[in-house]
């Protein structure tokens, strides 16, 4: 298969031939149709310490495609089914899965055991399957519990987005934070995940949704997706601006969608009494958050959200139904479609704030 291979931080990915194994027990071979380009992959390429780096990687984790073949004991899908891959693969038998939190699965059953034959390799040497998905390739080999079957009428380039960014953002608003009608919301960072949080807050009927970003282009997109107000953090203090927009009350919910300690601190400081700050972005492992104690309102809470607290086998079809009904805008989330060979320019455009989402398409 052809794949975009990451070898060293700060170096371009290269399009190379990678060997992919046959489906083993409970594994599924998927022909990739589309893959979103997510900031989590850029974190790895930038070498900022958020994820370990060792052997070569095939990155990408926001993929959708068509089942080509299945291995022994696969019961959930069959060849020809349209599917979305999700990195929240679940074992179904660990304590977290049984408690209804498969996004926090501790079983690890969706990866191949080691030692053993790798799913991906070059010249007999293993290639790491990034996030257990590796969607920057024209084929994906996955455990069936990393897939959800979808309606074949849904365009696969739109469906791919729901595998990570939309699932994470909409879920952070609806599932993790539980935004209620009439509440006020601030979203720090209006990239793909932030725009999805804004959409989740809009679907929840929040009465005020404030988008915060340093790029005017992203703030314009925030308004298109449901923000009632915007704040450019490069020219204004966002905490002061949010206080002003809320009559000094602050917001009921503040979301950090970038993975930046400064933004987390600002999100906490912009809360109203009994407000909740939800950290959605992935921070560096050595990040620390400091804030003046007297600058926050009474009985506030700070929490993290992992992949939108999802139960993706039900959430992804539900969110795609919202798309079908016109309540969730996936069409305009895709700023540009590119071939796999343009992956490095897709990362550049993301860094420059030019896109909501780039989607790689495969023919």
C-alpha positions, -999 to 999 in steps of 0.1 A, spaced: 0 0 0 10 37 -3 13 56 29 27 88 44 55 78 66 68 99 95 104 92 106 118 122 125 103 154 141 105 186 121 110 166 88 84 162 60 64 130 58 73 109 27 50 88 5 64 53 6 53 17 -1 44 -1 32 35 -37 35 2 -45 52 -6 -79 66 -37 -100 60 -66 -97 85 -61 -118 115 -86 -129 141 -113 -102 145 -94 -79 121 -108 -60 92 -91 -47 60 -105 -13 49 -99 5 17 -95 41 28 -117 66 11 -109 98 31 -89 109 61 -91 141 80 -59 159 90 -59 164 128 -38 185 150 -28 155 171 -7 142 142 9 176 139 19 174 176 39 143 168 55 158 137 65 189 157 82 167 183 67 186 212 68 157 236 30 149 237 35 115 222 64 90 222 86 87 191 105 55 181 101 35 150 87 50 117 50 58 119 21 59 96 0 86 111 -37 95 107 -66 85 128 -97 102 113 -104 77 85 -134 63 67 -137 37 39 -151 5 26 -145 -30 41 -124 -52 16 -119 -83 37 -124 -97 72 -105 -121 93 -116 -151 114 -144 -145 140 -154 -110 127 -191 -106 132 -198 -69 131 -190 -60 95 -187 -77 61 -170 -68 28 -187 -38 11 -198 -21 44 -190 16 48 -172 23 80 -156 50 101 -125 42 122 -122 56 157 -91 55 180 -114 48 210 -113 11 202 -127 -9 231 -123 -44 245 -158 -46 259 -149 -65 291 -127 -42 312 -140 -22 342 -144 10 322 -161 -6 292 -185 -24 315 -192 9 334 -203 25 301 -171 44 294 -155 26 264 -136 57 255 -115 50 286 -109 13 278 -80 -2 296 -81 -36 280 -59 -28 250 -75 -56 229 -76 -37 196 -39 -38 191 -19 -69 180 0 -86 208 37 -83 209 58 -102 200 40 -112 169 37 -102 132 31 -65 129 2 -51 109 25 -27 90 61 -33 80 88 -24 55 115 -50 46 103 -71 75 108 -43 101 77 -30 120 62 3 111 41 18 140 4 21 133 -2 56 146 -30 58 172 -39 22 162 -55 35 130 -29 48 104 -54 64 80 -27 83 60 -26 53 37 -48 37 11 -56 7 33 -62 3 71 -60 -29 90 -80 -26 122 -97 -46 150 -135 -47 144 -139 -28 177 -122 2 162 -149 5 136 -185 16 133 -207 7 104 -225 36 88 -252 43 63 -237 40 28 -256 71 17 -234 93 39 -205 108 19 -173 92 33 -153 124 33 -179 139 57 -181 107 77 -143 107 83 -145 139 103 -168 123 129 -141 97 137 -121 121 158 -125 159 156 -163 162 155 -168 133 179 -144 149 203 -158 185 201 -195 178 199 -191 151 226 -172 175 249 -202 199 248 -230 174 249 -215 144 268 -186 156 290 -198 191 299 -236 185 294 -243 220 282 -279 229 289 -303 252 271 -298 288 280 -263 285 293 -233 305 282 -202 291 266 -167 302 256 -145 281 233 -108 288 233 -94 277 199 -116 276 168 -99 249 148 -116 217 138 -123 206 174 -132 240 186 -157 245 158 -172 212 167 -176 223 204 -193 254 191 -217 232 171 -223 210 201 -232 241 222 -255 254 194 -272 220 192 -277 221 230 -293 256 226 -268 276 245 -279 312 245 -244 327 242 -214 311 225 -181 330 224 -153 319 201 -118 329 211 -89 326 186 -59 347 173 -68 343 137 -97 364 122 -103 338 96 -111 312 123 -133 336 142 -153 342 110 -157 304 107 -167 303 143 -196 326 136 -206 305 106 -209 274 128 -229 291 156 -208 315 177 -228 345 188 -197 365 197 -160 363 190 -128 375 207 -94 379 189 -69 370 217 -40 386 198 -56 421 203 -78 417 234 -75 400 268 -100 372 264 -109 370 301 -117 407 302 -136 405 269 -157 375 281 -165 393 313 -176 423 293 -198 402 270 -215 384 299 -221 415 320 -192 406 343 -208 372 352 -184 350 332 -195 318 313 -212 286 326 -188 266 304 -153 273 291 -136 248 267 -99 247 259 -95 231 225 -58 237 216 -36 221 242 -20 253 256 -15 259 293 -21 297 290 -54 291 274 -64 266 301 -57 293 327 -77 318 308 -106 294 304 -107 288 342 -105 325 349 -134 333 326 -159 311 344 -191 322 362 -201 311 396 -203 273 396 -189 272 361 -171 243 345 -138 245 325 -133 215 302 -98 208 289 -102 191 255 -68 199 239 -38 176 245 -12 195 266 26 186 268 33 161 296 52 186 316 26 213 314 15 230 346 -15 253 351 -12 283 375 -39 309 382 -46 335 409 -69 318 434 -90 349 440 -95 354 402 -119 325 399 -155 324 410 -169 301 438 -175 264 433 -160 262 398 -148 229 384 -120 219 361 -123 186 341 -107 169 311 -125 153 282 -111 123 263 -125 120 228 -158 136 238 -166 109 264 -178 89 235 -196 57 230 -187 58 193 -207 29 181 -239 49 189 -226 84 189 -211 84 154 -244 72 137 -263 97 159 -241 126 149 -243 116 112 -281 116 116 -279 152 129 -259 159 97 -285 144 76 -312 165 93 -291 197 87 -284 203 124 -247 194 123 -227 211 95 -200 188 82 -200 202 46 -184 235 56 -160 218 81 -140 207 50 -120 237 38 -101 217 11 -97 182 -2 -62 171 -11 -44 139 -23 -22 120 1 9 135 -15 -1 170 -2 0 159 35 29 183 44 11 213 29 -20 203 48 0 205 80 14 239 69 -22 252 63 -33 240 97 -4 258 114 -12 290 95 -49 289 106 -60 287 69 -84 257 73 -110 242 95 -102 208 83 -82 194 53 -95 160 41 -72 137 22 -91 117 -4 -81 84 -21 -92 71 -55 
